[in-house]
């Protein structure tokens, strides 16, 4: 998980882009929030397991993808306060 943020931070620094750094910090804080909150972490793991095992034609696959999005958004809202 640290390789991607390190590369993004390097690119942002080279481009002198504070927006990229802010985006990276938000992604990182969201990932930390997901792991910090056991309820969100368990929901995310269960949904991702379904996404990776179900056929894309299965309606449960779409529901699992929606759950991944919902859990991620809940964690992001907790980080941003809104």
mmCIF file of the N, C-alpha and C atoms, coordinates in Angstrom:
data_MODEL
# 
_entry.id   MODEL 
# 
loop_
_atom_site.group_PDB 
_atom_site.id 
_atom_site.type_symbol 
_atom_site.label_atom_id 
_atom_site.label_alt_id 
_atom_site.label_comp_id 
_atom_site.label_asym_id 
_atom_site.label_entity_id 
_atom_site.label_seq_id 
_atom_site.pdbx_PDB_ins_code 
_atom_site.Cartn_x 
_atom_site.Cartn_y 
_atom_site.Cartn_z 
_atom_site.occupancy 
_atom_site.B_iso_or_equiv 
_atom_site.pdbx_formal_charge 
_atom_site.auth_seq_id 
_atom_site.auth_comp_id 
_atom_site.auth_asym_id 
_atom_site.auth_atom_id 
_atom_site.pdbx_PDB_model_num 
ATOM 1   N N  . UNK A 1 1  ? 0.820   -1.199  0.000   1.00 0.00 ? 1  UNK A N  1 
ATOM 2   C CA . UNK A 1 1  ? 0.000   0.000   0.000   1.00 0.00 ? 1  UNK A CA 1 
ATOM 3   C C  . UNK A 1 1  ? 0.861   1.258   0.000   1.00 0.00 ? 1  UNK A C  1 
ATOM 4   N N  . UNK A 1 2  ? 2.081   1.148   0.470   1.00 0.00 ? 2  UNK A N  1 
ATOM 5   C CA . UNK A 1 2  ? 2.901   2.355   0.537   1.00 0.00 ? 2  UNK A CA 1 
ATOM 6   C C  . UNK A 1 2  ? 3.575   2.707   -0.781  1.00 0.00 ? 2  UNK A C  1 
ATOM 7   N N  . UNK A 1 3  ? 3.750   1.756   -1.685  1.00 0.00 ? 3  UNK A N  1 
ATOM 8   C CA . UNK A 1 3  ? 4.432   2.052   -2.944  1.00 0.00 ? 3  UNK A CA 1 
ATOM 9   C C  . UNK A 1 3  ? 3.650   3.048   -3.790  1.00 0.00 ? 3  UNK A C  1 
ATOM 10  N N  . UNK A 1 4  ? 2.351   2.847   -3.918  1.00 0.00 ? 4  UNK A N  1 
ATOM 11  C CA . UNK A 1 4  ? 1.533   3.752   -4.731  1.00 0.00 ? 4  UNK A CA 1 
ATOM 12  C C  . UNK A 1 4  ? 1.529   5.170   -4.159  1.00 0.00 ? 4  UNK A C  1 
ATOM 13  N N  . UNK A 1 5  ? 1.257   5.353   -2.863  1.00 0.00 ? 5  UNK A N  1 
ATOM 14  C CA . UNK A 1 5  ? 1.296   6.726   -2.333  1.00 0.00 ? 5  UNK A CA 1 
ATOM 15  C C  . UNK A 1 5  ? 2.670   7.367   -2.470  1.00 0.00 ? 5  UNK A C  1 
ATOM 16  N N  . UNK A 1 6  ? 3.739   6.594   -2.293  1.00 0.00 ? 6  UNK A N  1 
ATOM 17  C CA . UNK A 1 6  ? 5.078   7.160   -2.442  1.00 0.00 ? 6  UNK A CA 1 
ATOM 18  C C  . UNK A 1 6  ? 5.288   7.682   -3.863  1.00 0.00 ? 6  UNK A C  1 
ATOM 19  N N  . UNK A 1 7  ? 4.877   6.893   -4.849  1.00 0.00 ? 7  UNK A N  1 
ATOM 20  C CA . UNK A 1 7  ? 5.027   7.316   -6.243  1.00 0.00 ? 7  UNK A CA 1 
ATOM 21  C C  . UNK A 1 7  ? 4.162   8.530   -6.532  1.00 0.00 ? 7  UNK A C  1 
ATOM 22  N N  . UNK A 1 8  ? 2.929   8.524   -6.031  1.00 0.00 ? 8  UNK A N  1 
ATOM 23  C CA . UNK A 1 8  ? 2.038   9.660   -6.259  1.00 0.00 ? 8  UNK A CA 1 
ATOM 24  C C  . UNK A 1 8  ? 2.575   10.915  -5.584  1.00 0.00 ? 8  UNK A C  1 
ATOM 25  N N  . UNK A 1 9  ? 3.102   10.760  -4.385  1.00 0.00 ? 9  UNK A N  1 
ATOM 26  C CA . UNK A 1 9  ? 3.651   11.908  -3.678  1.00 0.00 ? 9  UNK A CA 1 
ATOM 27  C C  . UNK A 1 9  ? 4.841   12.479  -4.440  1.00 0.00 ? 9  UNK A C  1 
ATOM 28  N N  . UNK A 1 10 ? 5.694   11.606  -4.965  1.00 0.00 ? 10 UNK A N  1 
ATOM 29  C CA . UNK A 1 10 ? 6.853   12.052  -5.741  1.00 0.00 ? 10 UNK A CA 1 
ATOM 30  C C  . UNK A 1 10 ? 6.398   12.823  -6.974  1.00 0.00 ? 10 UNK A C  1 
ATOM 31  N N  . UNK A 1 11 ? 5.412   12.270  -7.701  1.00 0.00 ? 11 UNK A N  1 
ATOM 32  C CA . UNK A 1 11 ? 4.913   12.972  -8.899  1.00 0.00 ? 11 UNK A CA 1 
ATOM 33  C C  . UNK A 1 11 ? 4.295   14.321  -8.531  1.00 0.00 ? 11 UNK A C  1 
ATOM 34  N N  . UNK A 1 12 ? 3.550   14.343  -7.446  1.00 0.00 ? 12 UNK A N  1 
ATOM 35  C CA . UNK A 1 12 ? 2.907   15.588  -7.027  1.00 0.00 ? 12 UNK A CA 1 
ATOM 36  C C  . UNK A 1 12 ? 3.947   16.629  -6.638  1.00 0.00 ? 12 UNK A C  1 
ATOM 37  N N  . UNK A 1 13 ? 4.978   16.179  -5.955  1.00 0.00 ? 13 UNK A N  1 
ATOM 38  C CA . UNK A 1 13 ? 6.037   17.102  -5.550  1.00 0.00 ? 13 UNK A CA 1 
ATOM 39  C C  . UNK A 1 13 ? 6.768   17.656  -6.767  1.00 0.00 ? 13 UNK A C  1 
ATOM 40  N N  . UNK A 1 14 ? 7.071   16.763  -7.721  1.00 0.00 ? 14 UNK A N  1 
ATOM 41  C CA . UNK A 1 14 ? 7.755   17.204  -8.934  1.00 0.00 ? 14 UNK A CA 1 
ATOM 42  C C  . UNK A 1 14 ? 6.906   18.187  -9.730  1.00 0.00 ? 14 UNK A C  1 
ATOM 43  N N  . UNK A 1 15 ? 5.603   17.973  -9.741  1.00 0.00 ? 15 UNK A N  1 
ATOM 44  C CA . UNK A 1 15 ? 4.699   18.857  -10.480 1.00 0.00 ? 15 UNK A CA 1 
ATOM 45  C C  . UNK A 1 15 ? 4.283   20.060  -9.641  1.00 0.00 ? 15 UNK A C  1 
ATOM 46  N N  . UNK A 1 16 ? 4.746   20.095  -8.403  1.00 0.00 ? 16 UNK A N  1 
ATOM 47  C CA . UNK A 1 16 ? 4.364   21.151  -7.464  1.00 0.00 ? 16 UNK A CA 1 
ATOM 48  C C  . UNK A 1 16 ? 2.847   21.302  -7.406  1.00 0.00 ? 16 UNK A C  1 
ATOM 49  N N  . UNK A 1 17 ? 2.177   20.170  -7.275  1.00 0.00 ? 17 UNK A N  1 
ATOM 50  C CA . UNK A 1 17 ? 0.718   20.147  -7.267  1.00 0.00 ? 17 UNK A CA 1 
ATOM 51  C C  . UNK A 1 17 ? 0.193   19.830  -5.873  1.00 0.00 ? 17 UNK A C  1 
ATOM 52  N N  . UNK A 1 18 ? -0.328  20.824  -5.213  1.00 0.00 ? 18 UNK A N  1 
ATOM 53  C CA . UNK A 1 18 ? -0.886  20.587  -3.885  1.00 0.00 ? 18 UNK A CA 1 
ATOM 54  C C  . UNK A 1 18 ? -2.203  19.817  -3.974  1.00 0.00 ? 18 UNK A C  1 
ATOM 55  N N  . UNK A 1 19 ? -2.900  19.934  -5.099  1.00 0.00 ? 19 UNK A N  1 
ATOM 56  C CA . UNK A 1 19 ? -4.160  19.201  -5.265  1.00 0.00 ? 19 UNK A CA 1 
ATOM 57  C C  . UNK A 1 19 ? -3.908  17.692  -5.288  1.00 0.00 ? 19 UNK A C  1 
ATOM 58  N N  . UNK A 1 20 ? -2.851  17.260  -5.947  1.00 0.00 ? 20 UNK A N  1 
ATOM 59  C CA . UNK A 1 20 ? -2.510  15.833  -5.972  1.00 0.00 ? 20 UNK A CA 1 
ATOM 60  C C  . UNK A 1 20 ? -2.182  15.346  -4.569  1.00 0.00 ? 20 UNK A C  1 
ATOM 61  N N  . UNK A 1 21 ? -1.449  16.159  -3.822  1.00 0.00 ? 21 UNK A N  1 
ATOM 62  C CA . UNK A 1 21 ? -1.083  15.777  -2.460  1.00 0.00 ? 21 UNK A CA 1 
ATOM 63  C C  . UNK A 1 21 ? -2.339  15.699  -1.597  1.00 0.00 ? 21 UNK A C  1 
ATOM 64  N N  . UNK A 1 22 ? -3.245  16.652  -1.751  1.00 0.00 ? 22 UNK A N  1 
ATOM 65  C CA . UNK A 1 22 ? -4.498  16.613  -1.003  1.00 0.00 ? 22 UNK A CA 1 
ATOM 66  C C  . UNK A 1 22 ? -5.300  15.364  -1.353  1.00 0.00 ? 22 UNK A C  1 
ATOM 67  N N  . UNK A 1 23 ? -5.350  15.026  -2.637  1.00 0.00 ? 23 UNK A N  1 
ATOM 68  C CA . UNK A 1 23 ? -6.063  13.832  -3.066  1.00 0.00 ? 23 UNK A CA 1 
ATOM 69  C C  . UNK A 1 23 ? -5.458  12.572  -2.481  1.00 0.00 ? 23 UNK A C  1 
ATOM 70  N N  . UNK A 1 24 ? -4.142  12.519  -2.467  1.00 0.00 ? 24 UNK A N  1 
ATOM 71  C CA . UNK A 1 24 ? -3.448  11.376  -1.888  1.00 0.00 ? 24 UNK A CA 1 
ATOM 72  C C  . UNK A 1 24 ? -3.738  11.264  -0.397  1.00 0.00 ? 24 UNK A C  1 
ATOM 73  N N  . UNK A 1 25 ? -3.700  12.378  0.297   1.00 0.00 ? 25 UNK A N  1 
ATOM 74  C CA . UNK A 1 25 ? -3.994  12.367  1.739   1.00 0.00 ? 25 UNK A CA 1 
ATOM 75  C C  . UNK A 1 25 ? -5.417  11.891  1.999   1.00 0.00 ? 25 UNK A C  1 
ATOM 76  N N  . UNK A 1 26 ? -6.360  12.297  1.167   1.00 0.00 ? 26 UNK A N  1 
ATOM 77  C CA . UNK A 1 26 ? -7.745  11.875  1.333   1.00 0.00 ? 26 UNK A CA 1 
ATOM 78  C C  . UNK A 1 26 ? -7.890  10.374  1.098   1.00 0.00 ? 26 UNK A C  1 
ATOM 79  N N  . UNK A 1 27 ? -7.241  9.859   0.046   1.00 0.00 ? 27 UNK A N  1 
ATOM 80  C CA . UNK A 1 27 ? -7.278  8.409   -0.213  1.00 0.00 ? 27 UNK A CA 1 
ATOM 81  C C  . UNK A 1 27 ? -6.690  7.637   0.962   1.00 0.00 ? 27 UNK A C  1 
ATOM 82  N N  . UNK A 1 28 ? -5.552  8.104   1.446   1.00 0.00 ? 28 UNK A N  1 
ATOM 83  C CA . UNK A 1 28 ? -4.876  7.432   2.545   1.00 0.00 ? 28 UNK A CA 1 
ATOM 84  C C  . UNK A 1 28 ? -5.729  7.480   3.812   1.00 0.00 ? 28 UNK A C  1 
ATOM 85  N N  . UNK A 1 29 ? -6.287  8.620   4.124   1.00 0.00 ? 29 UNK A N  1 
ATOM 86  C CA . UNK A 1 29 ? -7.125  8.755   5.319   1.00 0.00 ? 29 UNK A CA 1 
ATOM 87  C C  . UNK A 1 29 ? -8.368  7.869   5.212   1.00 0.00 ? 29 UNK A C  1 
ATOM 88  N N  . UNK A 1 30 ? -8.924  7.746   4.010   1.00 0.00 ? 30 UNK A N  1 
ATOM 89  C CA . UNK A 1 30 ? -10.084 6.880   3.803   1.00 0.00 ? 30 UNK A CA 1 
ATOM 90  C C  . UNK A 1 30 ? -9.707  5.426   4.031   1.00 0.00 ? 30 UNK A C  1 
ATOM 91  N N  . UNK A 1 31 ? -8.555  5.011   3.518   1.00 0.00 ? 31 UNK A N  1 
ATOM 92  C CA . UNK A 1 31 ? -8.086  3.631   3.726   1.00 0.00 ? 31 UNK A CA 1 
ATOM 93  C C  . UNK A 1 31 ? -7.850  3.350   5.203   1.00 0.00 ? 31 UNK A C  1 
ATOM 94  N N  . UNK A 1 32 ? -7.307  4.311   5.909   1.00 0.00 ? 32 UNK A N  1 
ATOM 95  C CA . UNK A 1 32 ? -7.075  4.147   7.349   1.00 0.00 ? 32 UNK A CA 1 
ATOM 96  C C  . UNK A 1 32 ? -8.409  4.036   8.079   1.00 0.00 ? 32 UNK A C  1 
ATOM 97  N N  . UNK A 1 33 ? -9.368  4.853   7.704   1.00 0.00 ? 33 UNK A N  1 
ATOM 98  C CA . UNK A 1 33 ? -10.694 4.812   8.327   1.00 0.00 ? 33 UNK A CA 1 
ATOM 99  C C  . UNK A 1 33 ? -11.355 3.457   8.116   1.00 0.00 ? 33 UNK A C  1 
ATOM 100 N N  . UNK A 1 34 ? -11.209 2.903   6.919   1.00 0.00 ? 34 UNK A N  1 
ATOM 101 C CA . UNK A 1 34 ? -11.777 1.576   6.642   1.00 0.00 ? 34 UNK A CA 1 
ATOM 102 C C  . UNK A 1 34 ? -11.195 0.525   7.576   1.00 0.00 ? 34 UNK A C  1 
ATOM 103 N N  . UNK A 1 35 ? -9.902  0.587   7.818   1.00 0.00 ? 35 UNK A N  1 
ATOM 104 C CA . UNK A 1 35 ? -9.255  -0.390  8.694   1.00 0.00 ? 35 UNK A CA 1 
ATOM 105 C C  . UNK A 1 35 ? -9.513  -0.088  10.166  1.00 0.00 ? 35 UNK A C  1 
ATOM 106 N N  . UNK A 1 36 ? -9.655  1.170   10.491  1.00 0.00 ? 36 UNK A N  1 
ATOM 107 C CA . UNK A 1 36 ? -9.883  1.567   11.887  1.00 0.00 ? 36 UNK A CA 1 
ATOM 108 C C  . UNK A 1 36 ? -11.242 1.099   12.393  1.00 0.00 ? 36 UNK A C  1 
ATOM 109 N N  . UNK A 1 37 ? -12.224 1.163   11.517  1.00 0.00 ? 37 UNK A N  1 
ATOM 110 C CA . UNK A 1 37 ? -13.590 0.781   11.900  1.00 0.00 ? 37 UNK A CA 1 
ATOM 111 C C  . UNK A 1 37 ? -13.869 -0.648  11.463  1.00 0.00 ? 37 UNK A C  1 
ATOM 112 N N  . UNK A 1 38 ? -13.935 -1.527  12.428  1.00 0.00 ? 38 UNK A N  1 
ATOM 113 C CA . UNK A 1 38 ? -14.116 -2.951  12.149  1.00 0.00 ? 38 UNK A CA 1 
ATOM 114 C C  . UNK A 1 38 ? -15.384 -3.222  11.345  1.00 0.00 ? 38 UNK A C  1 
ATOM 115 N N  . UNK A 1 39 ? -16.458 -2.490  11.627  1.00 0.00 ? 39 UNK A N  1 
ATOM 116 C CA . UNK A 1 39 ? -17.705 -2.712  10.890  1.00 0.00 ? 39 UNK A CA 1 
ATOM 117 C C  . UNK A 1 39 ? -17.533 -2.438  9.398   1.00 0.00 ? 39 UNK A C  1 
ATOM 118 N N  . UNK A 1 40 ? -16.859 -1.343  9.072   1.00 0.00 ? 40 UNK A N  1 
ATOM 119 C CA . UNK A 1 40 ? -16.630 -1.018  7.669   1.00 0.00 ? 40 UNK A CA 1 
ATOM 120 C C  . UNK A 1 40 ? -15.656 -2.006  7.029   1.00 0.00 ? 40 UNK A C  1 
ATOM 121 N N  . UNK A 1 41 ? -14.621 -2.356  7.750   1.00 0.00 ? 41 UNK A N  1 
ATOM 122 C CA . UNK A 1 41 ? -13.626 -3.284  7.231   1.00 0.00 ? 41 UNK A CA 1 
ATOM 123 C C  . UNK A 1 41 ? -14.261 -4.641  6.902   1.00 0.00 ? 41 UNK A C  1 
ATOM 124 N N  . UNK A 1 42 ? -15.102 -5.134  7.791   1.00 0.00 ? 42 UNK A N  1 
ATOM 125 C CA . UNK A 1 42 ? -15.763 -6.424  7.558   1.00 0.00 ? 42 UNK A CA 1 
ATOM 126 C C  . UNK A 1 42 ? -16.723 -6.353  6.376   1.00 0.00 ? 42 UNK A C  1 
ATOM 127 N N  . UNK A 1 43 ? -17.477 -5.278  6.284   1.00 0.00 ? 43 UNK A N  1 
ATOM 128 C CA . UNK A 1 43 ? -18.393 -5.112  5.150   1.00 0.00 ? 43 UNK A CA 1 
ATOM 129 C C  . UNK A 1 43 ? -17.629 -5.045  3.837   1.00 0.00 ? 43 UNK A C  1 
ATOM 130 N N  . UNK A 1 44 ? -16.516 -4.293  3.836   1.00 0.00 ? 44 UNK A N  1 
ATOM 131 C CA . UNK A 1 44 ? -15.714 -4.162  2.620   1.00 0.00 ? 44 UNK A CA 1 
ATOM 132 C C  . UNK A 1 44 ? -15.126 -5.513  2.219   1.00 0.00 ? 44 UNK A C  1 
ATOM 133 N N  . UNK A 1 45 ? -14.577 -6.231  3.159   1.00 0.00 ? 45 UNK A N  1 
ATOM 134 C CA . UNK A 1 45 ? -13.987 -7.530  2.842   1.00 0.00 ? 45 UNK A CA 1 
ATOM 135 C C  . UNK A 1 45 ? -15.030 -8.498  2.288   1.00 0.00 ? 45 UNK A C  1 
ATOM 136 N N  . UNK A 1 46 ? -16.211 -8.528  2.891   1.00 0.00 ? 46 UNK A N  1 
ATOM 137 C CA . UNK A 1 46 ? -17.271 -9.425  2.420   1.00 0.00 ? 46 UNK A CA 1 
ATOM 138 C C  . UNK A 1 46 ? -17.706 -9.050  1.001   1.00 0.00 ? 46 UNK A C  1 
ATOM 139 N N  . UNK A 1 47 ? -17.884 -7.771  0.758   1.00 0.00 ? 47 UNK A N  1 
ATOM 140 C CA . UNK A 1 47 ? -18.303 -7.322  -0.572  1.00 0.00 ? 47 UNK A CA 1 
ATOM 141 C C  . UNK A 1 47 ? -17.230 -7.608  -1.613  1.00 0.00 ? 47 UNK A C  1 
ATOM 142 N N  . UNK A 1 48 ? -15.976 -7.349  -1.275  1.00 0.00 ? 48 UNK A N  1 
ATOM 143 C CA . UNK A 1 48 ? -14.894 -7.604  -2.223  1.00 0.00 ? 48 UNK A CA 1 
ATOM 144 C C  . UNK A 1 48 ? -14.751 -9.098  -2.521  1.00 0.00 ? 48 UNK A C  1 
ATOM 145 N N  . UNK A 1 49 ? -14.974 -9.915  -1.521  1.00 0.00 ? 49 UNK A N  1 
ATOM 146 C CA . UNK A 1 49 ? -14.921 -11.363 -1.735  1.00 0.00 ? 49 UNK A CA 1 
ATOM 147 C C  . UNK A 1 49 ? -15.963 -11.784 -2.774  1.00 0.00 ? 49 UNK A C  1 
ATOM 148 N N  . UNK A 1 50 ? -17.168 -11.239 -2.663  1.00 0.00 ? 50 UNK A N  1 
ATOM 149 C CA . UNK A 1 50 ? -18.213 -11.546 -3.639  1.00 0.00 ? 50 UNK A CA 1 
ATOM 150 C C  . UNK A 1 50 ? -17.861 -11.014 -5.028  1.00 0.00 ? 50 UNK A C  1 
ATOM 151 N N  . UNK A 1 51 ? -17.337 -9.814  -5.081  1.00 0.00 ? 51 UNK A N  1 
ATOM 152 C CA . UNK A 1 51 ? -16.956 -9.220  -6.362  1.00 0.00 ? 51 UNK A CA 1 
ATOM 153 C C  . UNK A 1 51 ? -15.943 -10.106 -7.085  1.00 0.00 ? 51 UNK A C  1 
ATOM 154 N N  . UNK A 1 52 ? -15.033 -10.688 -6.320  1.00 0.00 ? 52 UNK A N  1 
ATOM 155 C CA . UNK A 1 52 ? -13.968 -11.488 -6.928  1.00 0.00 ? 52 UNK A CA 1 
ATOM 156 C C  . UNK A 1 52 ? -14.356 -12.940 -7.185  1.00 0.00 ? 52 UNK A C  1 
ATOM 157 N N  . UNK A 1 53 ? -15.505 -13.376 -6.661  1.00 0.00 ? 53 UNK A N  1 
ATOM 158 C CA . UNK A 1 53 ? -15.885 -14.779 -6.851  1.00 0.00 ? 53 UNK A CA 1 
ATOM 159 C C  . UNK A 1 53 ? -17.140 -14.964 -7.702  1.00 0.00 ? 53 UNK A C  1 
ATOM 160 N N  . UNK A 1 54 ? -18.013 -13.978 -7.739  1.00 0.00 ? 54 UNK A N  1 
ATOM 161 C CA . UNK A 1 54 ? -19.246 -14.104 -8.515  1.00 0.00 ? 54 UNK A CA 1 
ATOM 162 C C  . UNK A 1 54 ? -19.013 -13.757 -9.977  1.00 0.00 ? 54 UNK A C  1 
ATOM 163 N N  . UNK A 1 55 ? -19.851 -14.298 -10.823 1.00 0.00 ? 55 UNK A N  1 
ATOM 164 C CA . UNK A 1 55 ? -19.848 -13.949 -12.236 1.00 0.00 ? 55 UNK A CA 1 
ATOM 165 C C  . UNK A 1 55 ? -20.475 -12.566 -12.387 1.00 0.00 ? 55 UNK A C  1 
ATOM 166 N N  . UNK A 1 56 ? -19.965 -11.778 -13.284 1.00 0.00 ? 56 UNK A N  1 
ATOM 167 C CA . UNK A 1 56 ? -20.478 -10.409 -13.467 1.00 0.00 ? 56 UNK A CA 1 
ATOM 168 C C  . UNK A 1 56 ? -21.929 -10.371 -13.934 1.00 0.00 ? 56 UNK A C  1 
ATOM 169 N N  . UNK A 1 57 ? -22.415 -11.456 -14.473 1.00 0.00 ? 57 UNK A N  1 
ATOM 170 C CA . UNK A 1 57 ? -23.817 -11.514 -14.900 1.00 0.00 ? 57 UNK A CA 1 
ATOM 171 C C  . UNK A 1 57 ? -24.764 -11.786 -13.736 1.00 0.00 ? 57 UNK A C  1 
ATOM 172 N N  . UNK A 1 58 ? -24.220 -12.194 -12.616 1.00 0.00 ? 58 UNK A N  1 
ATOM 173 C CA . UNK A 1 58 ? -25.020 -12.485 -11.429 1.00 0.00 ? 58 UNK A CA 1 
ATOM 174 C C  . UNK A 1 58 ? -25.463 -11.161 -10.790 1.00 0.00 ? 58 UNK A C  1 
ATOM 175 N N  . UNK A 1 59 ? -26.751 -10.972 -10.548 1.00 0.00 ? 59 UNK A N  1 
ATOM 176 C CA . UNK A 1 59 ? -27.215 -9.723  -9.917  1.00 0.00 ? 59 UNK A CA 1 
ATOM 177 C C  . UNK A 1 59 ? -26.558 -9.451  -8.561  1.00 0.00 ? 59 UNK A C  1 
ATOM 178 N N  . UNK A 1 60 ? -26.124 -10.508 -7.899  1.00 0.00 ? 60 UNK A N  1 
ATOM 179 C CA . UNK A 1 60 ? -25.447 -10.330 -6.608  1.00 0.00 ? 60 UNK A CA 1 
ATOM 180 C C  . UNK A 1 60 ? -24.092 -9.635  -6.787  1.00 0.00 ? 60 UNK A C  1 
ATOM 181 N N  . UNK A 1 61 ? -23.487 -9.795  -7.971  1.00 0.00 ? 61 UNK A N  1 
ATOM 182 C CA . UNK A 1 61 ? -22.219 -9.124  -8.242  1.00 0.00 ? 61 UNK A CA 1 
ATOM 183 C C  . UNK A 1 61 ? -22.422 -7.608  -8.233  1.00 0.00 ? 61 UNK A C  1 
ATOM 184 N N  . UNK A 1 62 ? -23.470 -7.146  -8.910  1.00 0.00 ? 62 UNK A N  1 
ATOM 185 C CA . UNK A 1 62 ? -23.761 -5.709  -8.946  1.00 0.00 ? 62 UNK A CA 1 
ATOM 186 C C  . UNK A 1 62 ? -24.056 -5.184  -7.542  1.00 0.00 ? 62 UNK A C  1 
ATOM 187 N N  . UNK A 1 63 ? -24.799 -5.957  -6.764  1.00 0.00 ? 63 UNK A N  1 
ATOM 188 C CA . UNK A 1 63 ? -25.096 -5.559  -5.387  1.00 0.00 ? 63 UNK A CA 1 
ATOM 189 C C  . UNK A 1 63 ? -23.811 -5.465  -4.562  1.00 0.00 ? 63 UNK A C  1 
ATOM 190 N N  . UNK A 1 64 ? -22.891 -6.391  -4.790  1.00 0.00 ? 64 UNK A N  1 
ATOM 191 C CA . UNK A 1 64 ? -21.614 -6.362  -4.073  1.00 0.00 ? 64 UNK A CA 1 
ATOM 192 C C  . UNK A 1 64 ? -20.801 -5.133  -4.474  1.00 0.00 ? 64 UNK A C  1 
ATOM 193 N N  . UNK A 1 65 ? -20.811 -4.790  -5.759  1.00 0.00 ? 65 UNK A N  1 
ATOM 194 C CA . UNK A 1 65 ? -20.102 -3.588  -6.209  1.00 0.00 ? 65 UNK A CA 1 
ATOM 195 C C  . UNK A 1 65 ? -20.720 -2.331  -5.585  1.00 0.00 ? 65 UNK A C  1 
ATOM 196 N N  . UNK A 1 66 ? -22.025 -2.306  -5.489  1.00 0.00 ? 66 UNK A N  1 
ATOM 197 C CA . UNK A 1 66 ? -22.698 -1.175  -4.837  1.00 0.00 ? 66 UNK A CA 1 
ATOM 198 C C  . UNK A 1 66 ? -22.289 -1.076  -3.374  1.00 0.00 ? 66 UNK A C  1 
ATOM 199 N N  . UNK A 1 67 ? -22.161 -2.221  -2.724  1.00 0.00 ? 67 UNK A N  1 
ATOM 200 C CA . UNK A 1 67 ? -21.751 -2.235  -1.316  1.00 0.00 ? 67 UNK A CA 1 
ATOM 201 C C  . UNK A 1 67 ? -20.317 -1.733  -1.169  1.00 0.00 ? 67 UNK A C  1 
ATOM 202 N N  . UNK A 1 68 ? -19.424 -2.119  -2.065  1.00 0.00 ? 68 UNK A N  1 
ATOM 203 C CA . UNK A 1 68 ? -18.049 -1.612  -2.029  1.00 0.00 ? 68 UNK A CA 1 
ATOM 204 C C  . UNK A 1 68 ? -18.068 -0.087  -2.115  1.00 0.00 ? 68 UNK A C  1 
ATOM 205 N N  . UNK A 1 69 ? -18.838 0.432   -3.061  1.00 0.00 ? 69 UNK A N  1 
ATOM 206 C CA . UNK A 1 69 ? -18.937 1.895   -3.227  1.00 0.00 ? 69 UNK A CA 1 
ATOM 207 C C  . UNK A 1 69 ? -19.520 2.557   -1.981  1.00 0.00 ? 69 UNK A C  1 
ATOM 208 N N  . UNK A 1 70 ? -20.584 1.968   -1.444  1.00 0.00 ? 70 UNK A N  1 
ATOM 209 C CA . UNK A 1 70 ? -21.239 2.553   -0.273  1.00 0.00 ? 70 UNK A CA 1 
ATOM 210 C C  . UNK A 1 70 ? -20.323 2.575   0.951   1.00 0.00 ? 70 UNK A C  1 
ATOM 211 N N  . UNK A 1 71 ? -19.610 1.481   1.163   1.00 0.00 ? 71 UNK A N  1 
ATOM 212 C CA . UNK A 1 71 ? -18.695 1.404   2.306   1.00 0.00 ? 71 UNK A CA 1 
ATOM 213 C C  . UNK A 1 71 ? -17.570 2.420   2.142   1.00 0.00 ? 71 UNK A C  1 
ATOM 214 N N  . UNK A 1 72 ? -17.000 2.484   0.936   1.00 0.00 ? 72 UNK A N  1 
ATOM 215 C CA . UNK A 1 72 ? -15.930 3.450   0.686   1.00 0.00 ? 72 UNK A CA 1 
ATOM 216 C C  . UNK A 1 72 ? -16.429 4.884   0.929   1.00 0.00 ? 72 UNK A C  1 
ATOM 217 N N  . UNK A 1 73 ? -17.617 5.186   0.417   1.00 0.00 ? 73 UNK A N  1 
ATOM 218 C CA . UNK A 1 73 ? -18.171 6.526   0.605   1.00 0.00 ? 73 UNK A CA 1 
ATOM 219 C C  . UNK A 1 73 ? -18.441 6.835   2.067   1.00 0.00 ? 73 UNK A C  1 
ATOM 220 N N  . UNK A 1 74 ? -18.878 5.837   2.824   1.00 0.00 ? 74 UNK A N  1 
ATOM 221 C CA . UNK A 1 74 ? -19.116 6.053   4.266   1.00 0.00 ? 74 UNK A CA 1 
ATOM 222 C C  . UNK A 1 74 ? -17.802 6.389   4.972   1.00 0.00 ? 74 UNK A C  1 
ATOM 223 N N  . UNK A 1 75 ? -16.764 5.664   4.624   1.00 0.00 ? 75 UNK A N  1 
ATOM 224 C CA . UNK A 1 75 ? -15.446 5.950   5.237   1.00 0.00 ? 75 UNK A CA 1 
ATOM 225 C C  . UNK A 1 75 ? -14.946 7.324   4.823   1.00 0.00 ? 75 UNK A C  1 
ATOM 226 N N  . UNK A 1 76 ? -15.130 7.659   3.568   1.00 0.00 ? 76 UNK A N  1 
ATOM 227 C CA . UNK A 1 76 ? -14.677 8.959   3.072   1.00 0.00 ? 76 UNK A CA 1 
ATOM 228 C C  . UNK A 1 76 ? -15.439 10.097  3.758   1.00 0.00 ? 76 UNK A C  1 
ATOM 229 N N  . UNK A 1 77 ? -16.724 9.919   3.942   1.00 0.00 ? 77 UNK A N  1 
ATOM 230 C CA . UNK A 1 77 ? -17.522 10.949  4.616   1.00 0.00 ? 77 UNK A CA 1 
ATOM 231 C C  . UNK A 1 77 ? -17.091 11.118  6.067   1.00 0.00 ? 77 UNK A C  1 
ATOM 232 N N  . UNK A 1 78 ? -16.707 10.007  6.698   1.00 0.00 ? 78 UNK A N  1 
ATOM 233 C CA . UNK A 1 78 ? -16.231 10.092  8.078   1.00 0.00 ? 78 UNK A CA 1 
ATOM 234 C C  . UNK A 1 78 ? -14.939 10.918  8.149   1.00 0.00 ? 78 UNK A C  1 
ATOM 235 N N  . UNK A 1 79 ? -14.125 10.798  7.123   1.00 0.00 ? 79 UNK A N  1 
ATOM 236 C CA . UNK A 1 79 ? -12.855 11.526  7.080   1.00 0.00 ? 79 UNK A CA 1 
ATOM 237 C C  . UNK A 1 79 ? -13.074 12.990  6.762   1.00 0.00 ? 79 UNK A C  1 
ATOM 238 N N  . UNK A 1 80 ? -13.980 13.284  5.846   1.00 0.00 ? 80 UNK A N  1 
ATOM 239 C CA . UNK A 1 80 ? -14.183 14.670  5.403   1.00 0.00 ? 80 UNK A CA 1 
ATOM 240 C C  . UNK A 1 80 ? -15.200 15.414  6.261   1.00 0.00 ? 80 UNK A C  1 
ATOM 241 N N  . UNK A 1 81 ? -15.934 14.678  7.084   1.00 0.00 ? 81 UNK A N  1 
ATOM 242 C CA . UNK A 1 81 ? -16.932 15.306  7.931   1.00 0.00 ? 81 UNK A CA 1 
ATOM 243 C C  . UNK A 1 81 ? -18.211 15.652  7.196   1.00 0.00 ? 81 UNK A C  1 
ATOM 244 N N  . UNK A 1 82 ? -18.417 15.022  6.054   1.00 0.00 ? 82 UNK A N  1 
ATOM 245 C CA . UNK A 1 82 ? -19.664 15.334  5.357   1.00 0.00 ? 82 UNK A CA 1 
ATOM 246 C C  . UNK A 1 82 ? -19.914 14.433  4.302   1.00 0.00 ? 82 UNK A C  1 
# 
